Amino acid sequence: MSRTYIDIRRWWLKDENGEPLSVYAVHKTIEGTDNEVTRHTLTRAKEGQLEKANISNLKALARLCSLWSGTEVTVDDLIVEESNERNRNN
């Protein structure tokens, strides 16, 4: 069976040393904005483990990644689909 999930690692914010910011730090920067999602959602998406989400969270994640990267990121860009072959080899 194929696996489909959300992965935002490549757009994740980094500090001045190039190290990824903590989920807590990122959540603090989006708290109270239109793009706010839970820390749990951020954690799962950052780790490439978010397999279920509501549409408003997916749209918020895409908008956040767009802001972070300075380029348009769509929900489709966040979706990773692994083939059956890859799952069998892991």
C-alpha angles and dihedrals in degrees: 000000000000122000124223123189146150118258123181099167096116092057098040116130119257132201126239090278093054093254119137114259118241120261088243092055093047092046090053090055093053098038111123094012129115087254097056116137128168123275087243091058091047092049094049093045092046090052094046091244103112104117100156128041141144119254095249090056091050091051091048091050091050091050091048092050089049091053093046095048100036090230132091112272118187131200087253089059090057095052119095119192117193118201125235090250093057092048091053091053094052 
